[in-house]
């Protein structure tokens, strides 16, 4: 039954820890470097579009959609989390609270700013980079008739494609709710883009330290494959590009000898990977209904907000 114990979880980890190089990821890496080799001035039409995006996002703050309480709901960023953490979050257990220092908050804010810059880069690269194989998808391309009327012709990212999808799996009913960093057209293929940042040292994205993308980031891509497609059981492959950028850079004067500060990995999501994640979510819902916590994955304790609660009770 999929991710119901550590052995099954390890099997999935082995499956997704294969080869993440691919033509689309390589093309994306080259596109970003080629674009940042250009000298491009501010473009009125692009900046106007981004301003419209910001205006709508500001309105969303005032009219934020409340979280549903009638159904257990997961989000893509939780896909790789410990099942027990998902259990505590879903049943309303009070968090211990993480002690964040000022530099931690600056760290997180800098990562968010890089996301926005890369999305802006994609619009400029689409217009000014010759022979660019990528085109920014519109929200309508991803959501179709379910797209919000005022966002359909805006880029397919963030709040423009915020959506909820319900599932019935292994006798359990639950939902996935969230948005993605972006979708791009590569030739005639719709590709999901997931942006991640590293902050400690430029070596963090180097080939020595980073042999493959982080497992929970891969699981996030699997979750997007579920959220933005109709049939999780269809025998298809959905492609994501996991793009990492280091906020730390090499010495300014290194020039051509500078260590790379970006990496791109291609994740080809299969039916089996989607079903494994649905198994995991269904297990958590089943445990919630029984009132018994699922197994704890102790490799994911660092950022868990339920350390004081975890360990109590039996395991589902």
Secondary structure, DSSP 4 states (H G I P E B T S, - for coil): --SSSHHHHHHHHHHHSS----HHHHHHHHHHHHHTTS-----HHHHHHHHHHHHHHHHHHHTPPPPPSSS-EE-GGGTTS-HHHHHHHHTTPPP------HHHHHHHHHHHHHHHHHHHHHHHHHHHSTT--EEEPBHHHHHGGGS-TTTTTSBSSGGGG-EEEEEEETTEEEEEEE--SEEEEETTEEEEEEEEEE-S-GGGGSTTT-SS--HHHHHHHHHHHHHTSS-TTS---EEEEEEEEESS---GGGGGGSPP-EEEEEEEE-HHHHHHHHHHHHHHHHHHHHT------GGG-TT-TTTTTTT-S---
